[in-house]
Amino acid sequence: MEQELVLLGFWTSPYVMRVQIALLEKGIQFHYKEEQDIFQDENKSELLLKSNPIYKKVPVLIHNGKPICESLIILQYIDEVWKQEPQLLSHDPYNRSRARFWIDFFDNKIADCGRRTWAGKGEDQQAAKSEFIECLKLLESELGNKLYFEGDHFGLLDIALIPITCGFYTYEKLYKFSVEKECPRVMEWVARCNQRESVSKTLPDPNKLFDFVLNIRRRFGIE
Amino acid sequence: MEQELVLLGFWTSPYVMRVQIALLEKGIQFHYKEEQDIFQDENKSELLLKSNPIYKKVPVLIHNGKPICESLIILQYIDEVWKQEPQLLSHDPYNRSRARFWIDFFDNKIADCGRRTWAGKGEDQQAAKSEFIECLKLLESELGNKLYFEGDHFGLLDIALIPITCGFYTYEKLYKFSVEKECPRVMEWVARCNQRESVSKTLPDPNKLFDFVLNIRRRFGIE
């Protein structure tokens, strides 16, 4: 039986980009379906609502009719089902635990700062700016002198983190600061990752993303 | 070299209990160190602050000097390092993804309701009550007619979920409702899990936990 693999996504979602990059890295064929709007449930596709009834969020990977939700869970599923190289998670249990820890950290902290950047204003936005820069500095220190987060190969942690970087331009414009000045090693890592086809094909144009964020802020009456 | 395995914990933490149950299930020897207070950083041990500088939270499993943080990450680490039976995560990637999904759901939703039960009052506590019962009903439906969450064996999802149940007595007293009446299958599953030595040895007395919650609410001036 031919495998049927469908990815439900939305072009601005870093969580969807993670899955796209992982599938491209492994050379797995999939059919991508773009949602029209991910902000209001009534505009979401029937397929998304049926496939992820708990969270109603992208990404959802549907493999032979079975839905898998939540990006980190999807990435691990991909690595466990398609065992060909590149292996996304390290073979070493301790390194695996480190990768999972930093992805979890990113999902809880940086993503929260990100949401407050899109949706916040005034003092809360200023607090989000400080926390965002603090998080970036932790990542800078975790990266150290390594080429990639797990050493000399592009792995799960890189795949999970690189999508947020296409929003750096937006953060810089809104917050009036320079990521490169604060975290030069992170920016070298971004340039290194962008040389990979899986990444450059997936990440959207930062200017287009910035316009989208401004539109969303207007749509929800934030500005 | 003899393996050195230390677990930093606190007796009321369901996340710590998960790790204890997993270690007992696998028959792994470990040294347990109880924190004196997990609510204020100045009362936490040097070892905890050094081992988990990002979150400063229990549980931390320290294996030959290397700290692993976050309960779900620790459980997967245990399963990957000590490969003896019982295997905590299913061998089937789709079942693994389902277990990870529900643990993630639990960690985000039920734990949030739990915190608001301990710390909230008035309308927010009432909202937390409704959301908590709704979450329990989702679990009831996910459990269905199965003996355990993943079928006929006690697995990762059971290990992750069972510790919350020693707080049911507290929820029932504070919220004035009956878990058994709302979710009879969940309560049958609780009784089934409690027959296992790993569970009965780990879970604290519900009355003692209730007294602790009342003390904490007084300590932080909630009542």
Chai-1 contact restraints between the chains, C-beta under 6 A:
chainA,res_idxA,chainB,res_idxB,connection_type,confidence,min_distance_angstrom,max_distance_angstrom,comment,restraint_id
A,K66,B,Y94,contact,1.0,0.0,6.0,A-B,restraint_1
A,I68,B,S97,contact,1.0,0.0,6.0,A-B,restraint_2
A,E70,B,D104,contact,1.0,0.0,6.0,A-B,restraint_3
A,I73,B,S97,contact,1.0,0.0,6.0,A-B,restraint_4
A,I73,B,R100,contact,1.0,0.0,6.0,A-B,restraint_5
A,I73,B,F101,contact,1.0,0.0,6.0,A-B,restraint_6
A,Y77,B,P93,contact,1.0,0.0,6.0,A-B,restraint_7
A,Y77,B,S97,contact,1.0,0.0,6.0,A-B,restraint_8
A,E80,B,P93,contact,1.0,0.0,6.0,A-B,restraint_9
A,V81,B,P93,contact,1.0,0.0,6.0,A-B,restraint_10
A,P93,B,Y77,contact,1.0,0.0,6.0,A-B,restraint_11
A,P93,B,E80,contact,1.0,0.0,6.0,A-B,restraint_12
A,P93,B,V81,contact,1.0,0.0,6.0,A-B,restraint_13
A,Y94,B,K66,contact,1.0,0.0,6.0,A-B,restraint_14
A,S97,B,I68,contact,1.0,0.0,6.0,A-B,restraint_15
A,S97,B,I73,contact,1.0,0.0,6.0,A-B,restraint_16
A,S97,B,Y77,contact,1.0,0.0,6.0,A-B,restraint_17
A,R100,B,I73,contact,1.0,0.0,6.0,A-B,restraint_18
A,F101,B,I73,contact,1.0,0.0,6.0,A-B,restraint_19
A,D104,B,E70,contact,1.0,0.0,6.0,A-B,restraint_20
